[in-house]
């Protein structure tokens, strides 16, 4: 079949898919098949994907299984980093060279994809044009990590939401749906059609160095309900062209890790029964909610696979547990293949082949894309990877693109971006969620007898301390920021104490008090001034559990501007804290003794 003929047939197949009342859930009235009824949505998706697959070359099929970064803010911008990473000059050339299935955007200095929302929309359109002009004519999944809070790639003027744990502290599942709806609509408005969120991990280890407040909760039931709510917001909040593919991560569960998989290979020593009771429920909930994709974790889980392979490369975990036991047949994507957790035991050429053998469908960010693709092609040609295995994964990818409307609507309109991104309504939604999240863990001085005229904001976070000072000042209390960081020196502590003596109120931000105990020395010096001190766990709430001299502790679960605005209003008595702990806060390093239990939260 010629390329022109193949694409015409494929277009007709897409029309058939769209003809069955769209791609949303069918109504109860249509649940029973009628005589001469159209094929089911699933059958039509399968047929359309099968038709597209038939015309693809091996190179085009394998390209669909890879998602990589690209460098620069424009598809046609000549960027020397693209030459170094991929051997071509522009992001568009990267897409065409490898017949890519997807790209992922970053906001860091090395990849630098985000400037303004309109610029991102134009970048997305340029990359889609490149994909459609290459051999397979299949649009891209364009993804990013927009969890909210700590993991936010597209910042202001886009709407910024608090971390997942902050949302769960408000105990309102509707807020989770609202947050995901706004995030999804704003991403799709700039041409991003996949969000690598929500985090479905149960943060059961307070010392977890990589998950923490990215998790909704340390309890599987609460985490499950909020994961379900966010999947609904991402995938069901309006016409399919306004929604994004959601991604539950990191299977089989990263919440008990004591090692960061970016820098090492964590080992989870739960029993299989404990895994089913603690880690599985949020993933089961996501699957029941129709999650489009699930991301694997680079962790060892001996009770599930005693071989020592990371879960990403484990057939017993990916095919046995996720596919077989949990019945998931959607797209499985790896976590970044640049992370040390997956590179600890194997070469960069071995990793993609082993992942595909394990049952993974998409390979995210291999360290050397050329090496990875050539390794998969060689494995297929040698018979080490059966063509049927490749076809199975490509079909899943194509069905996701069909279901999510990427095939039908790959482009966005840059002129309309401002109607969706960062609107006053969206910003108000984010602020309302943040207002409900502030949790009072302990109290000794609140509410203040009168509104302070002056305040000192000190402790961790140069941006966070200044932002909070600005928010307090905006509410009528003249505030000064003095950052001392996670490891304050004696000179910094003395300077902060001197400044505290000259003000009415001291607010001190902490971050990982257990790992950086010099912050406790700062707290003592501030208390010794005799001024009222409010300590704030500005990231993980576990800080409040460590022995310290401060009687008043609040938790914000993050330090984005809406969270700090909400904190300012609570401190000044304009609103009351209403959040409830989504985790147990242990007594310092003694994780077996709970100091502040799940559900705890004071008010005044």
Protein Blocks (a to p, Z undefined) as FASTA:
>chain_A
ZZklmmmmmmmmmmmmmmngpjbdcdfklmpccehiacdfklmmmmmmmmmmmmpcfklm
mmmmpccddedjbfklccfklmmmnopabfklmmmmnopabdcddfbfklopafbfklmm
mmmmmmmmmmmmmmnopacddddddebpjlcfbdcfbdcdddfklmmmnopaklmmmmmm
mmmmmmmmnopabdcdddfbdcfbfklcklmmmpmbfcfklmmmmmmmmmmmmmmnccfk
lpccddddddebjklpcbdfklmccddfbdfklmmmmmmmmmmmmmmnopabdcdddddd
fklomnopafklmmklmmmmmmmmnopabdcddddfkbfklmmmpcfklmmmmmmmnopa
bdghifblmlmmmmmmmmmmnomacfklmmmmmmmmmmmmmmnommmmmbccfklmmmmg
opaklmmmmmmmmmmmpccfbdckbccfbdcfbdcdehehjklmmmmmmmmmmnopacdd
ddebjmdcfklmmmmmmmmmmpfbdcdddehkllmmmlmmmmmmmmmnopacddddfkbf
klmmpgcfbfbdcdehiabfklmmmmmmmmnopaccfbdcfbdcdehjllmbcfbdghia
cdZZ
